[in-house]
Amino acid sequence: MPKDRASKELTLSQVPYFIQDVELKEIELYQKKYMEFKINMHPVELLIVCKKFNIY
């Protein structure tokens, strides 16, 4: 895989299965703040909304 190109620019055959694009942002729902994680693990896209999270 070329290291000087963003994963979004690679062809399907060039993308290793372990590449993940992760986006994190704060959102507000019903006047409460949450964290939103969007994880792209082609061909799966995962969206998680939570109040808090821990990294171990």
C-alpha positions in Angstrom: 0.0 0.0 0.0 1.4 3.4 -0.9 2.1 5.3 2.4 1.9 8.8 0.8 -1.8 8.3 -0.2 -4.9 8.6 2.0 -6.8 5.3 2.4 -9.8 6.9 0.8 -7.8 7.3 -2.5 -6.8 3.6 -2.7 -8.5 1.0 -4.9 -10.3 -1.9 -3.1 -7.4 -4.3 -3.9 -4.9 -1.8 -2.3 -6.7 -1.4 1.0 -5.6 -3.9 3.7 -8.5 -5.3 5.8 -7.2 -3.6 9.0 -7.4 0.0 7.8 -10.1 1.9 9.7 -11.2 5.5 9.3 -12.4 6.8 12.7 -14.3 10.0 13.2 -15.2 11.4 16.6 -17.4 14.3 17.4 -19.6 15.7 20.1 -23.3 15.9 19.4 -26.4 17.0 21.3 -29.6 15.0 21.5 -32.5 16.1 23.6 -30.4 18.8 25.3 -27.8 16.3 26.4 -24.2 16.0 25.0 -22.9 12.7 23.6 -19.9 11.4 21.8 -20.4 10.0 18.3 -17.9 7.6 16.9 -18.1 6.7 13.2 -15.8 3.8 12.2 -15.4 2.8 8.6 -14.1 -0.8 8.3 -15.0 -1.4 4.6 -17.4 -2.9 3.8 -18.9 -2.2 7.3 -19.6 1.3 8.7 -20.3 1.4 12.4 -21.9 4.4 14.2 -21.7 4.5 18.1 -23.3 7.2 20.3 -22.4 7.2 24.0 -22.2 9.4 27.1 -18.7 8.3 28.0 -16.0 5.8 27.0 -12.9 4.3 28.5 -9.7 3.3 26.8 -7.8 0.4 28.4 
